[in-house]
């Protein structure tokens, strides 16, 4: 039995989500460390749990593909890519864990944190906000407040915002 195009696209989409999530986790983990932000470190921890489930689902999807023995080598490659994205997510969690455990940062990193002008805050946009339905570009958040959006969380879904992302 050969794999269907639909099933293959689902596998690809799951791999893309895993790749994007692991990249986002690295960004958030480094930010949590450099800014000593417990809030960002907690987001990394939540993403780690999401990533574990996503990785398991991805592997089950690949293994249930009905590929032929001739195709097995290609599918092993897909599984290995999934493992790599999971390892990146685990590394991000290790970085964020420094903040979560309240460990003292290295003296040089501590100086960087103290000298940094950046701060991080978590903001919830209410359903009645004038921002709802606007694209980030239209809302002019950076121009009006000097803030830029690092990540948007919608329920159990995180995404990197673009200028065209709708709030």
Residue, then its C-alpha position, 0 to 999 in steps of 0.5 A: x500500500x502506498x502513502x496517499x498525498x493527503x497523508x504525506x502533506x499531513x506529515x509535512x505540516x506536522x514537521x513544519x509545526x515542530x520545526x517552527x515550535x522548536x525555533x520559537x522555544x529557542x528564541x523564548x528561552x534565550x530571551x528568558x535567560x537574558x532578561x531573567x524573565x520567569x514568564x518567558x521561561x514558563x512559556x518555554x515549559x508550556x511549549x515543551x509539553x506541547x512539543x512532546x505531544x506533537x512529536x509523539x503524534x508526528x512519529x505515530x503518523x509517520x509509522x502509520x503511513x503504510x509505506x513500502x519497504x522501498x520507502x522505509x529509508x525516506x521515512x527513517x529520515x523523516x523520523x530523525x528530523x522529528x527527533x532533532x526538532x525534539x532535541x532542540x526543544x529539550x535544549x531550549x527547556x534546559x536554557x529556560x530551566x536556569x530561570x525557572x530554578x532561580x539559579x544565579x546567572x553567570x556574572x557576565x550575563x548578570x551584568x548584561x541583564x542589569x544593563x539591558x534597557x529591554x523589559x518583557x511583559x505578558x499582555x492579554x488582549x480582551x475581546x472588547x479591545x480596539x486592537x481585536x481584528x487589526x493587523x499588527x501593522x495597522x495597530x502600530x504597537x511598536x510605533x505607539x508604545x515602543x514595544x514589539x511583540x515577541x510571540x502570540x499565544x492563542x489558547x494552546x497555540x503559539x505563533x511568531x507574529x508578522x506585520x500581517x498577523x491579525x490580533 
